[in-house]
Amino acid sequence: MEIMDILKDQIESNSILLYMKGSPDQPMCGFSARTVQAVMECGQKFAYVDVLSNPDVRANLPSYANWPTFPQLWVSGELVGGCDIVTDMHAKGELKTLLEQATNA
């Protein structure tokens, strides 16, 4: 499979998907740590891809998503955003609602 097809498949196959540096148990940057904490506090299961151990994903996802940085949170096949957007939505209570809707759809 071409990398763009792999990205499309990952995004479409997971209702909640976080592209991050490291893993939820061991984030490798502060932005990924804050983002994964916000997602985990919402209590929904989610998939993740460590972009540090997947160089093709790290190199190609920014152009696929038209979003230059990591982490990237995808919900129901749509890019939600990065750390600032996710943590802001979490603080407002919007992230929990969005993630609950995605897992109940």
Rosetta silent file (secondary structure, phi, psi, omega in degrees, C-alpha in Angstrom):
SEQUENCE: MEIMDILKDQIESNSILLYMKGSPDQPMCGFSARTVQAVMECGQKFAYVDVLSNPDVRANLPSYANWPTFPQLWVSGELVGGCDIVTDMHAKGELKTLLEQATNA
SCORE:     score description
SCORE:     0.000 S_00000001
   1 L     0.000  143.841  173.234    0.000    0.000    0.000 S_00000001
   2 L   -72.467  153.103 -177.100    1.079    3.534   -0.661 S_00000001
   3 H   -60.055  -37.772  179.797    1.572    5.688    2.439 S_00000001
   4 H   -65.652  -34.875  175.739   -1.358    7.954    1.561 S_00000001
   5 H   -68.599  -37.229  177.986   -3.616    4.882    1.356 S_00000001
   6 H   -63.833  -45.939  178.352   -2.290    3.693    4.706 S_00000001
   7 H   -59.379  -47.904  179.955   -3.067    7.074    6.298 S_00000001
   8 H   -58.206  -44.460  179.987   -6.560    7.086    4.807 S_00000001
   9 H   -64.584  -43.501  178.703   -7.167    3.548    6.091 S_00000001
  10 H   -60.140  -45.784 -176.549   -5.900    4.377    9.597 S_00000001
  11 H   -67.567  -41.176 -178.350   -8.107    7.460    9.814 S_00000001
  12 H   -76.248  -24.557 -175.989  -11.202    5.729    8.445 S_00000001
  13 H   -87.592   -9.843 -177.012  -10.725    2.578   10.554 S_00000001
  14 L  -127.095  121.237 -178.578  -10.496    4.345   13.928 S_00000001
  15 L   -65.966  -30.391  175.401  -13.245    6.560   15.305 S_00000001
  16 E  -132.425  119.267 -176.874  -10.668    8.297   17.538 S_00000001
  17 E  -135.914  128.193  178.749   -7.055    8.378   16.357 S_00000001
  18 E  -115.941  117.880  170.415   -4.158   10.354   17.778 S_00000001
  19 E   -89.418  121.052 -173.315   -0.961   10.805   15.795 S_00000001
  20 E  -145.809  170.019  174.241    1.618   11.685   18.419 S_00000001
  21 L   -94.974  113.328 -177.113    5.275   11.560   19.354 S_00000001
  22 E    96.946 -154.900 -179.582    5.695    8.525   21.578 S_00000001
  23 L  -126.596  166.526  178.059    2.888    6.539   23.160 S_00000001
  24 L   -57.027  -34.974  179.017    0.108    7.399   25.606 S_00000001
  25 L   -78.511  -22.322 -177.764    2.153    5.786   28.388 S_00000001
  26 L  -145.482   71.325  177.470    5.369    7.497   27.312 S_00000001
  27 E   -63.474  144.983 -175.136    4.814   10.689   25.305 S_00000001
  28 L  -105.635    9.214  171.719    8.013   12.027   23.774 S_00000001
  29 L  -155.005  158.850 -177.358    7.156   15.741   23.733 S_00000001
  30 H   -62.688  -37.090 -179.692    5.188   18.141   25.882 S_00000001
  31 H   -65.889  -42.862  177.336    2.551   18.817   23.222 S_00000001
  32 H   -65.482  -38.878  179.801    1.841   15.103   22.819 S_00000001
  33 H   -61.867  -46.365 -179.431    1.773   14.684   26.614 S_00000001
  34 H   -66.646  -39.301 -179.149   -0.826   17.445   27.087 S_00000001
  35 H   -67.333  -47.898 -178.313   -2.929   16.212   24.192 S_00000001
  36 H   -65.404  -33.618  177.389   -2.962   12.570   25.250 S_00000001
  37 H   -63.839  -44.278  179.235   -3.806   13.589   28.824 S_00000001
  38 H   -62.286  -43.781 -179.938   -6.832   15.574   27.607 S_00000001
  39 H   -65.344  -44.855 -178.328   -8.007   12.675   25.430 S_00000001
  40 H   -64.464  -34.810  179.793   -7.489   10.107   28.202 S_00000001
  41 H   -67.426  -15.781  178.122   -9.413   12.220   30.714 S_00000001
  42 L   -80.921  -13.425  171.561  -12.459   11.951   28.432 S_00000001
  43 L    79.755   12.720  179.379  -12.584    8.224   29.150 S_00000001
  44 L  -104.210  146.035  174.296  -12.969    6.867   25.616 S_00000001
  45 L   -68.398  145.220  179.046  -10.774    4.234   24.004 S_00000001
  46 L  -148.243  156.114  175.096   -8.634    5.583   21.186 S_00000001
  47 E   -96.274  157.852  175.631   -5.990    4.414   18.763 S_00000001
  48 E  -142.404  157.625  173.131   -2.633    6.091   18.362 S_00000001
  49 E  -130.097  125.662  176.769    0.280    6.103   15.964 S_00000001
  50 E   -82.011  108.663 -177.267    3.775    6.996   17.148 S_00000001
  51 L   -71.684  -18.965  178.162    5.117    9.208   14.367 S_00000001
  52 L   -71.595  -33.424  179.182    8.678    8.888   15.695 S_00000001
  53 L   -95.797    2.977  177.037    8.732    5.152   14.982 S_00000001
  54 L  -128.702   77.366 -173.627    6.824    5.578   11.699 S_00000001
  55 H   -60.628  -31.250  177.792    8.940    7.962    9.583 S_00000001
  56 H   -66.214  -39.539  176.914    6.726    7.588    6.484 S_00000001
  57 H   -65.402  -47.214 -178.261    3.702    8.681    8.507 S_00000001
  58 H   -59.431  -38.072 -177.731    5.656   11.547   10.055 S_00000001
  59 H   -76.348  -31.735 -170.777    6.843   12.724    6.627 S_00000001
  60 H  -106.207  -23.764 -178.396    3.515   12.437    4.789 S_00000001
  61 H   -60.077  -40.848  179.399    0.710   13.108    7.270 S_00000001
  62 H   -55.910  -39.090  178.572    1.248   16.892    7.310 S_00000001
  63 H   -75.870  -35.526  176.951    0.538   17.114    3.575 S_00000001
  64 H   -61.257  -44.826 -174.902   -2.341   14.606    3.796 S_00000001
  65 H   -86.749  -15.418 -170.830   -3.935   16.578    6.629 S_00000001
  66 L    57.264   39.882  179.912   -2.865   20.032    5.496 S_00000001
  67 L  -140.793  118.932 -166.581   -1.697   20.458    9.111 S_00000001
  68 L   -80.031  -15.201 -169.109    2.052   20.878    9.678 S_00000001
  69 L  -120.415  169.335  173.947    2.558   19.765   13.265 S_00000001
  70 L  -121.067  149.232    5.670    2.086   16.885   15.694 S_00000001
  71 L   -76.419  166.467  173.961    0.132   15.763   17.595 S_00000001
  72 E  -133.481  125.673  176.634   -2.959   15.482   15.415 S_00000001
  73 E  -103.375  125.746  177.806   -6.289   14.262   16.750 S_00000001
  74 E  -114.226  131.308  179.267   -8.699   12.723   14.239 S_00000001
  75 E  -131.445  125.469  179.932  -12.300   11.975   15.204 S_00000001
  76 L    52.811   40.965  176.407  -14.777   10.241   12.911 S_00000001
  77 L    79.475    3.918 -178.752  -12.443   10.742    9.951 S_00000001
  78 E  -117.522  139.614  175.732  -12.057   14.496   10.505 S_00000001
  79 E   -72.561  121.901  175.445   -9.028   16.382   11.776 S_00000001
  80 E   -83.393  -47.982  178.804   -9.876   18.090   15.057 S_00000001
  81 E   147.797 -163.315 -177.939   -6.484   19.757   15.458 S_00000001
  82 L  -103.954 -158.662 -172.779   -3.369   19.806   17.552 S_00000001
  83 H   -55.150  -52.046 -175.748   -2.465   20.410   21.167 S_00000001
  84 H   -61.475  -43.805 -179.199   -3.875   23.927   21.597 S_00000001
  85 H   -66.693  -46.331 -177.867   -7.216   23.103   20.005 S_00000001
  86 H   -63.757  -46.203 -178.299   -7.607   19.795   21.842 S_00000001
  87 H   -68.553  -34.165  175.975   -6.688   21.192   25.267 S_00000001
  88 H   -66.069  -44.947  177.839   -8.965   24.203   24.733 S_00000001
  89 H   -62.643  -38.227  178.716  -11.869   21.943   23.747 S_00000001
  90 H   -63.948  -44.937 -179.504  -11.167   19.771   26.791 S_00000001
  91 H   -61.269  -32.306 -179.588  -11.219   22.776   29.123 S_00000001
  92 H   -86.743   -5.878 -177.890  -14.608   23.819   27.700 S_00000001
  93 L    83.815    2.146 -176.965  -16.045   20.297   27.981 S_00000001
  94 H   -76.819  -31.684 -176.334  -16.441   20.052   24.200 S_00000001
  95 H   -65.840  -44.821 -179.603  -13.848   17.307   23.683 S_00000001
  96 H   -58.123  -45.426  178.633  -15.620   14.793   25.929 S_00000001
  97 H   -60.830  -46.044 -179.261  -18.890   15.313   24.046 S_00000001
  98 H   -61.117  -44.939 -178.182  -17.181   14.951   20.673 S_00000001
  99 H   -69.624  -36.666  175.995  -15.391   11.757   21.670 S_00000001
 100 H   -63.772  -42.495  178.315  -18.532   10.256   23.207 S_00000001
 101 H   -62.448  -38.413 -178.455  -20.466   10.961   20.014 S_00000001
 102 H   -66.651  -37.732 -177.821  -17.734    9.328   17.941 S_00000001
 103 H   -83.038  -18.880  178.840  -17.758    6.115   19.956 S_00000001
 104 H   -96.117   -1.946 -176.806  -21.567    5.933   20.086 S_00000001
 105 L   -74.818    0.000    0.000  -22.071    6.539   16.375 S_00000001
